[in-house]
Amino acid sequence: MELTQKFISRMLEGRNLLFLQLFVILNMADAQLTKILLLMGGQEMCFWGMPYNTNIYAKTILPLAIAIALIIYGKARLLLWLNACMLAIVLTHIVMIATWWCGYVS
């Protein structure tokens, strides 16, 4: 009972909940943008993640489980760094799509 109350109180802290939501949303955006880039003729550079990188369900459930585990074990501050890395990946995908769309990449 006490463990459940600690978990709920940690989850409902504003920063933890925000970082958790942002992490899941960025991973979902990564999956969609990766799918778009693959349809445009791009190649997946992350060989270990090929089976699930474009699967929106996997890219929702796995980050959610990782974020919840980090919050449970008191490592929620790592979500800030994970969000920064995912934001860089998503922005890179957006730049790649934009450069292809504008004709800079053949």
VENKA-V337507 format. One record per pair of residues at least 24 apart in sequence whose C-alpha atoms are under 7 Angstrom apart, sorted by the first residue. I is the first residue (numbers start at 1). J is the second residue. Records with the same first field share a line. If there is no record, write none. Layout:
I=J / J
This chain:
7=72
10=71
11=71
16=76
19=79 / 80
20=67
22=83
23=63 / 83
24=60 / 63 / 64
26=86 / 87
27=59 / 60 / 86
28=56 / 59 / 60
29=90
30=90
31=55 / 56 / 59
33=93
37=97
